[in-house]
């Protein structure tokens, strides 16, 4: 008999893989053989990051590497927050152009005049996705070195005596995939949100005149750097 948590973990991994394909399909549908502006470049950067993190996340799950998988979940949530910023600025094209030029999202202001800090973005997103606040708090401790990493280096060997043993290694062989069920499900939901919001934003962008476009110099610089 298959354990429910194992079934949930496996199903969430399949859902994640499917959502990655759907995100690629969205770009093939909306960006095929047409000019694009800074808003499109913003979404392309979002997708590039989201898909790279998703592939790395699935690799970590296969390796039973929870510490890095949790850090990637935090980064995927960060991608969600930055994507949703496009909904709350007065001029998405100008905003995307400023980010392209090197300005940080958290130093720019929304249409309501508020600075778009992580807290501002989380409070806006959690109106419809209440779980993002808990995920943000629970995974922030794995981005920078913290007590989470110290706790991960020990194992309780005797509950009665409180004896522990040290553990150093990239993975924990005593863990199983079902131990990551909640982490996998949260990562899938983040990736699915990115896909749905991206498709919606593309439809909105198609109805808006793109006033700012990348300069030929910027494009040639990117091409040279890519080589």
N, C-alpha and C positions, 0 to 999 in steps of 0.2 A: 504494500500500500504506500502511495506517495504522500509524504508529509505536506500539509497545507502550505507551510511557509516556503518549502522547497518549490512547490508548484507555483506559488506567488512570485518567487524570485525568478524562476525560469520564464514565466509568462511576461514579467516586467522587462526582462532582457530581450525577449522577442518583440515586445512593444517598442522598446527603445530602438532596436535595429530598424523596425518599420518606420518609425518617426524620422529617422535619419534619411531614409530613402524619400519620404514624402517632402522633406525640406529641400532636397536636391531637385525633386520634380517641380516644386514651386518656382525655383529660379529658372529652370529650363522653360517653363511656361511663360514667365513674365519678362525675362531678359533676353529672349532669343532675337538676335538681329535687329536691335533698336538702340538708339542713343540712350545714355543713362546719366543721371546727375548725382549729386552728393548724397541724396537720400538713398539711392540705390547702392552707392559705395558703402554707406553705413550698414545697410542690410547685408551686403556681401561680406563685410568684416565680421558682423554678428554670426553669420552662417559659417564662415571659415573657422572661427573660434569654437562655435558650438559643436561642429562636426569633428574637429580635432580632439576636443575634450571628450566627446562621446566615445570615440575609438579608444582613447587612452583609458577611459573609465572601464570599458568592457574588458580591456586587457588586465586591469587591476583586479577586477572581480574574478577573472579566471585564475589569477595568481594568488587570490585570497589576501590581497594587500589593502586592508581597510583604511589605513592611515592616508594613503595617497588617493584612494577612491573617495574618501570623505572630503579631502581638499578639492578634488575635481568637482564634486557636487557643489561646494561653495562657489567655485569659479563659474559653474553653469548657472547658478542662481544669479550671480553678478551679471552674467550675460543677459538674463531675463530682465533685470532691473534697467540696464543700459538700453535695451531694446525698447522698453516701455516709455523711456524718456521722450521718445519721438511723439508720443501721444499728448504730452503735457507742455510742449513748447509752442510759442506763438507762430514760429516760422520754422518748420522742420528742415527745409532746405538750407536755410542760413545756419541753423544749429549744426546740421551734419557737416557743412562746410567748415565751420569753426573747429569741430572735432578733427576733421581731416587735416586741418592746419596745425594741430598739436595741442589744442586746448582740452582740458580735462572736463569730463561730464559733470563731476561733482563741484566744479567751480563755475558752472553756468547756471542760469536761472530759468525756471519754468514760466509759463504764461502768467501765473499768479504772483510772480515776483519772488518766489521762494527759491533758495539755492537748492539744487538737486543733489543733496547728500544721500548717502545710503539710507539713512533713516527716513528721509522724505520719500524716496522711491519705494521703500518697503511699505510705508504707511499707505501709499497710494495703491500698490499692487495687492496688499492683503485685504482690501475691501472685497475683492472677489475670490482671492486665494488665501484664506486665513493661515494656511499651513506654512507660508513662506517665512513668517516671522520666527517660528520655532526652528526651521531649518537653518536660517541665517545665524541664529544664536548658537545652535548646537554644532555648527561646522566652522564658525569663526575661529575657534580655539585650535583648529588643526592647520590653519594657514600660517600663523606665526608660531614659533616654539612656545609651548605652554605646558601646564600640568597634564594635559591630555597625552602628550608624548612620553612623559615620565610614567604615567599610569600604564601606558601601553608596553612599557619595558619590564613589567613585573606580572607574575601570575600568582593567584591565591592557590596554595596547595593543600591547606587544611583550614576549614572554616572554624573549627573549634579552637585551635591554637593561634590562628591568624598567621601561620607560616606562609611565606611567599618565596618565590624563586625569581631570579632575574632572567630576562629573555631578550636577546639581541638577534635581530634578523629582519629581513625584508618582508617576510610573510609569517603568518601564524598557522602552523600545520594543524593545530587543534580546532581551527575554525572551519566551518563548512559554508557553502554558498547560501544556505537558508539564513545564516547569521546576518547576511547583508540585505535581506528582503526589503526592509524599510528604506535603506539607502538607495537601492536600485529603483524602487518605485518612485522615490522623490526625484531622482535624476531623470527618469523617464518623463515625469510630469513637467519638469523644467524644459526638457527638449521639445515636448509636445506643445507647450505654450509658445515657445519660440517659433515653431512651425505655423501655428494658427495665427499668431500676431503678424508674422512676416507676410503671410498671404493677404491678410486684411490690409496691412499698410501698403502693399504693392497696389491694391485696388484703389486706395485713397490717392496714392501718388500719381496714378495714371490720369487723374482728373485735375491735377494741379500743375500749373506752369512751372517748369524748372528754371529758375532765374540764374543759378550759379552752376557753372560746369567746371570740371577739372581743366586746368590749362594744359596745352601741349607739352610745356616744359615739365610739368609734374608727371605727366604720363610717360614721357621719355626717360625721366629719372627713375621711375619705378621699373621700366623695362630694363634699363641698364643694371639696376640693382639686382633684379631677378636673375640675371645671367650669372 
